[in-house]
Amino acid sequence: MPETHSDSNVNDAVARAEKHSPFLRLQLEAHPGVVAALERGGIEKAIEVALQAGADVPEVGTGLRRERTALALALAIGDLAGGLSLEAVTRALSDLADRSLDRAVAAAIEGRTPGEEPRGFAVIALGKHGSRELNYSSDIDVIFLFDPATLPLKPREEAGQGAVRIGQRIVELLQKREAEGYVFRVDLRLRPSPEVTPIALGVDAAISYYESHALPWERAAFIRARVVAGDQALGRYFLDAIHPFVWRRSLDFGAIGEIQSITRRIRDHYAQGQRFGPGYDLKRGRGGIREVEFFAQIHQLIHGGRDPALRTAATLDAYAALKEARLIGTEDAEVMGSAYRVLRTIEHRLQMVDDRQTHSLPADAAALDNVARLHGLAEGQDLLALLDPHVTKVASIYDGLAGGQDERLPADPAALEARLAAAGFEDPVAARLRIVSWRSGKARTLRTAAARDAFEAMLPVLIDAFGASPDSMRAMNRFDDVVTKLPSGLNLYRLLQAQPALTQLLATVLSHAPALSEQLGRRPELLDALIDASAFEPAPSVEELTEQFARSDRAAEDYQLVLDRVRRRVNERRFSLGIQLVVGHTDPLEVASAYARVAEAAVNVLAGATMAEFEKAHGRVPGSELVILGLGRLGGEALTHASDLDLVYLFTGTHEAQSDGPKPLRATDYFNRLAPRITAGLSVPTAAGPLYDVDTRLRPSGTDGMLAISLPSFAEYQQERAWTWEHMALTRARPVYGSEEARKAICAIVEATLLMPRNPAKLLSDAVKMRTEMSIHKPANGPFDIKLGDGGLVDLEFAVHTLQLRHGVALYPRLDQAVDGLVQEALIPPDIVPAHRLLTRMLVTLRLVSPTSAEPPAPSRPLVARACGMDDWDSLLAAHDAARHRIFELWREVAAHHGD
């Protein structure tokens, strides 16, 4: 609600209006009821009276005009008195436009087809009307849409013809000038191809245009699009359909160039209004309103496809969201917000004088003084002094957005080699030949002029980053894989040009992490995730990740779209975690734990989505629910980048129960059909790429057993028929999906199984036999196979699990907690703790740097040493050898008792 202001403020505002605004002077005479309300009840009462000014007028156009002029008066006095904020004024004007359009649509349809509802015709507002920021005296930018199937028509009338006539009547009602003035000027030029298209467009034709032929500036226009009148469902259908055109999933740094191009054209066209001073154009001038708006919209277009919080229409709301997302600095946001308020307020003063849609300060000194005095200042120079610092700051911030002229690499071979050598390439000839290959245009990503131009603009940034990396040609050759595999590279090239720091990060990834390079080659948009500062924050809890992965922009979403969306978000998280490790930002132990949280959240979201899809046909099984048990590294909460997921599917309730859907199934059939669908949901590649390999061989009876069994059957199997190796696997079992009650039930079964009395000699004999067979059938791949070699993590796991089962202690699924527990029980020596931590760090790091378990390339060895907490590679090798020796000794000590 407006703030309460004293009578003196209102009286002073009325006096200034009478003296300096011919338009407001006329309205003070035409609306005595509003004046009386101002005198008796203040601004709020005056607005209430104004809103009723046309209520009893039978002719729609006349009633709308009276309401508009009365409200214009009340808002102006409230604004001049300081009782209304800028947002309150623009919102009230925008709401008036909405109401006027809605009444005009209803009147136009009723006038042609009496008794028909206003359906099949929708009005979409763009620009300041769409964002509820209308000027005091403003055009409204709208698009008229119709649905041929539902639009009310006269007999034998074509839908297109009828829609045009409805549109013409709406325009007439709103902008026809009478003694009371007019309602709004209507601008229909933002519709597709306005020079050749009718004023009302069929909705499907409009959708087709925006999907295939729209121009870049139209994306910015639709940031502020809103259904404002007529058939709301039709309008929402249109905006939902063109959502992907406006909000692109991949970051679009081409938006900078597109909108800067618009800015240059505006500056050229309105050259006389660019210099600050008398005659300055508050809207289009350098440092003016348009640049405040465009600065926000550029960032919204770049990032809004990934962050729904940025899709706000109003300019001040956009700056708040951008600041919250840390995409622009607090100071810049405050500068732009303050400037916007001041510039828009003075723009309103200009328009209040004669109710004209003007944006330029008067060039005439007397007229400039008049505007200043209407605002409450002494003279025009005071008004210029108020505006000048805001205009200067806006221009500086906006000009810095795109940087200066692009540097390009030379074409001359000798000059190019010299430039490459200066950048740090040890073999500038090989680097030059790679660039020559790119410039040949053979790669499909470089066959269009726009792509080649963006690529050339990006190349200097790229080679400087690659030249400074530890293995420049390795980085360049891996980038070649990205260039040749991409279906389209335009957006990637623009992104790298705009973000030199990101390009340096890319060079590091390509130099050191083939696993991430391969992932990037398949999905280059993964780089987008690194623009957001949150990419380098610790991964949140499973609950938060689940909420993030599940969040959808759509009210209803196809199952295939769910699979794609979850894959994108999960792989972005995994990629970001890999980056954190490679750049030394996060301890590999925390990365391993975060990988596990990400995987568990993915299981929760995709299992839930798959179940919802399955229930459409088969319903639910009363008294039963699915429980998913994680084993191996997932159960132990320590995954690597390459880990698969060991899952066991279980269900509560009885075999006899039957589902309640259209196609009922018995419980066993129900869950055994559901389980493979969940596995497929987690593992089958989609358009968004692959996700996880899922291994279900640890279920009871292995590949011979049913995929899903009941909890009682699971308990019976584990306690009466399971092999020793199955109980060893169960030491790392942890429920990762299911209700709290179901999780407790499965944990009780696991605990009871692990605490069963057992023959120590048989346990040790079985363990030694299994480890021996494994060493035969799965030998180590080399000295850096951290898992399988002598003294590797498998030896440690066998030792730990054997001791857990033999003594019934330290039964924690996490291996680090189990090791700590066994140390406390004096069953293993304390030096196993650092040995385990070191090997785990090496495993997690090498899965990214050397996936084949070979010795890492020389340039990457310092990175691996640093990640593992060592000063250099030689120190790491010594620590690695000592750790493996100690673990091998531990396993030998445990195994030596198998004959006891």
Disulfide bonds with the S-S distance in Angstrom:
none
